[in-house]
Amino acid sequence: MKFDDFAQLVRTRRSQLIVDQERDVEIDLINQLCSVATWAPNHQQTWPWVFGVFTGESRRGLSNATADAMQRNGDSEMKVTKTRTKYLRAPVVVVVGSAPGESALQNEENRDAVAAGVQNMLLGATALGLASFWSSCPKGCNDDVARHCGFASGTHVTAMIYIGWPTKDLPAIERPAPAITYFT
């Protein structure tokens, strides 16, 4: 691959939730995306990535577990109600967690590695013709979502990625030039 091809892939990727809710995404494609995530840099080779893949009715269970946590945390009834169907907006939701490290520094490095892995997944989804959207775990819901996924205690939920087949192309969003300071 030439740099121009890579740059085009990066610029083509869109955060997109406009997907065909009826068209399944083959589990082999999801497995490929999870696999490319694990090729992200990982400073201490702790391999911190953990994945929970939700399809079909299991998405409703994820929605309810999240909404229940939000309700316990005092979120508005409107937000709680909306969350009860939130993860039904795409055929697949992949929850990506960062396993706890042995120190605060290792926890940070693990989270950085997992975030880099999520970017690999998003670019991979684009390369496969899929739409993807990186969502954060709602405030105060991390432990409930991690437990629902069967992740180890202390796992940080880094991303909740919606994946599906796009139903339309979205326009590119202009980006500001990078702020670069050169030191010589």
C-alpha positions as CSV (number, residue, x, y, z in Angstrom):
1,M,0.0,0.0,0.0
2,K,1.2,3.5,-0.9
3,F,0.9,6.3,1.6
4,D,-1.6,8.1,-0.7
5,D,-3.8,5.0,-0.5
6,F,-3.6,4.9,3.2
7,A,-4.3,8.6,3.6
8,Q,-7.3,8.2,1.3
9,L,-8.6,5.3,3.6
10,V,-8.2,7.5,6.6
11,R,-9.9,10.5,5.0
12,T,-12.8,8.2,3.7
13,R,-13.6,6.9,7.2
14,R,-16.7,8.5,8.7
15,S,-18.4,8.2,12.1
16,Q,-21.7,6.9,10.8
17,L,-24.8,5.6,12.4
18,I,-26.9,5.6,9.2
19,V,-26.9,1.9,8.7
20,D,-29.2,-0.9,7.4
21,Q,-30.5,-2.2,10.6
22,E,-31.9,-5.3,8.9
23,R,-28.7,-6.4,7.2
24,D,-26.5,-8.7,9.3
25,V,-22.7,-8.3,9.5
26,E,-21.0,-11.6,9.1
27,I,-19.2,-12.7,12.3
28,D,-16.1,-13.4,10.3
29,L,-15.8,-9.7,9.5
30,I,-16.2,-8.8,13.2
31,N,-13.5,-11.4,14.0
32,Q,-11.2,-9.8,11.4
33,L,-11.8,-6.3,13.0
34,C,-11.1,-7.6,16.5
35,S,-7.9,-9.2,15.2
36,V,-6.5,-6.1,13.5
37,A,-7.1,-4.2,16.8
38,T,-4.6,-6.4,18.5
39,W,-1.9,-5.3,16.1
40,A,-1.8,-1.8,17.6
41,P,1.3,-0.8,19.6
42,N,1.4,-2.2,23.1
43,H,4.4,-0.9,25.1
44,Q,4.7,-3.7,27.7
45,Q,3.1,-6.4,25.6
46,T,0.3,-6.9,28.1
47,W,-2.2,-7.6,25.2
48,P,-4.9,-5.7,27.1
49,W,-7.7,-5.9,24.5
50,V,-11.0,-7.6,25.4
51,F,-14.1,-7.6,23.2
52,G,-17.8,-8.2,23.8
53,V,-19.8,-8.6,20.5
54,F,-23.5,-8.0,20.7
55,T,-25.9,-8.9,17.9
56,G,-29.6,-9.7,17.8
57,E,-31.5,-9.5,21.1
58,S,-28.2,-9.4,23.1
59,R,-28.1,-5.7,22.1
60,R,-31.3,-5.1,24.1
61,G,-29.6,-6.7,27.1
62,L,-26.6,-4.4,26.7
63,S,-29.0,-1.4,26.4
64,N,-30.9,-2.4,29.5
65,A,-27.8,-3.0,31.6
66,T,-26.5,0.4,30.7
67,A,-29.9,2.1,31.2
68,D,-30.3,0.4,34.6
69,A,-26.9,1.8,35.7
70,M,-27.8,5.2,34.4
71,Q,-31.1,5.1,36.4
72,R,-29.2,4.1,39.6
73,N,-26.8,7.1,38.9
74,G,-29.7,9.5,38.7
75,D,-29.7,10.3,35.0
76,S,-32.9,11.8,33.6
77,E,-35.8,9.4,32.7
78,M,-35.6,10.7,29.1
79,K,-31.9,9.6,28.8
80,V,-32.6,6.3,30.5
81,T,-35.5,5.6,28.2
82,K,-33.5,6.5,25.1
83,T,-30.7,4.2,26.2
84,R,-33.0,1.2,26.5
85,T,-33.1,1.1,22.6
86,K,-29.8,2.8,22.0
87,Y,-27.7,-0.3,21.0
88,L,-30.4,-1.5,18.6
89,R,-29.4,1.2,16.1
90,A,-26.8,-1.0,14.4
91,P,-26.7,-4.8,13.7
92,V,-23.5,-5.1,15.8
93,V,-22.2,-3.4,18.8
94,V,-18.6,-4.3,19.9
95,V,-17.7,-3.3,23.4
96,V,-13.9,-2.9,23.6
97,G,-12.3,-3.0,27.0
98,S,-8.8,-2.4,28.4
99,A,-7.8,-5.1,30.9
100,P,-6.4,-3.7,34.1
101,G,-2.6,-3.4,34.5
102,E,-0.3,-4.0,37.4
103,S,0.2,-0.3,38.1
104,A,-1.4,3.1,37.3
105,L,1.1,3.6,34.5
106,Q,0.4,0.2,33.0
107,N,-3.4,1.0,33.2
108,E,-2.7,4.2,31.1
109,E,-0.5,2.4,28.6
110,N,-3.1,-0.4,28.2
111,R,-5.8,2.2,27.6
112,D,-3.6,3.9,25.0
113,A,-3.0,0.6,23.3
114,V,-6.7,-0.3,23.2
115,A,-7.6,3.2,21.8
116,A,-5.0,2.6,19.0
117,G,-6.6,-0.8,18.4
118,V,-10.0,0.8,18.1
119,Q,-8.7,3.1,15.4
120,N,-7.4,0.0,13.6
121,M,-10.9,-1.5,13.9
122,L,-12.6,1.7,12.5
123,L,-10.2,1.9,9.5
124,G,-10.6,-1.9,9.0
125,A,-14.4,-1.4,8.9
126,T,-14.0,1.3,6.3
127,A,-11.8,-0.9,4.2
128,L,-14.5,-3.7,4.4
129,G,-17.2,-1.2,3.2
130,L,-18.8,-1.1,6.7
131,A,-20.0,2.0,8.6
132,S,-18.7,2.4,12.2
133,F,-19.2,4.8,15.1
134,W,-17.1,5.0,18.2
135,S,-19.2,5.7,21.2
136,S,-18.0,6.1,24.8
137,C,-19.5,4.2,27.7
138,P,-22.0,6.5,29.5
139,K,-20.7,8.2,32.6
140,G,-20.9,6.0,35.7
141,C,-21.8,2.9,33.7
142,N,-18.3,1.4,33.1
143,D,-18.4,-1.3,35.8
144,D,-21.9,-2.4,34.9
145,V,-21.1,-2.6,31.2
146,A,-17.8,-4.4,31.9
147,R,-19.6,-6.9,34.1
148,H,-22.3,-7.4,31.5
149,C,-19.6,-8.3,29.0
150,G,-17.9,-10.7,31.5
151,F,-14.8,-8.6,31.6
152,A,-12.5,-8.8,34.6
153,S,-13.0,-6.4,37.5
154,G,-11.1,-3.1,36.8
155,T,-11.5,-3.3,33.0
156,H,-12.0,0.1,31.4
157,V,-14.6,0.2,28.7
158,T,-12.7,2.2,26.0
159,A,-15.3,2.0,23.2
160,M,-18.7,0.9,22.3
161,I,-18.5,0.6,18.5
162,Y,-21.6,0.5,16.3
163,I,-21.0,-1.5,13.1
164,G,-23.3,-2.0,10.1
165,W,-23.7,-1.6,6.3
166,P,-24.1,2.1,5.4
167,T,-27.2,3.2,3.6
168,K,-25.8,6.5,2.3
169,D,-22.5,8.3,2.0
170,L,-21.8,11.1,4.3
171,P,-19.9,14.2,3.3
172,A,-16.4,14.7,4.6
173,I,-16.0,17.1,7.5
174,E,-13.2,19.6,7.0
175,R,-10.5,19.3,9.6
176,P,-8.2,22.1,10.8
177,A,-4.6,21.9,9.9
178,P,-2.5,20.1,12.5
179,A,-0.7,22.3,15.1
180,I,2.9,21.4,14.6
181,T,5.9,22.9,16.3
182,Y,9.3,22.1,14.9
183,F,12.4,22.0,17.2
184,T,15.8,22.0,15.7
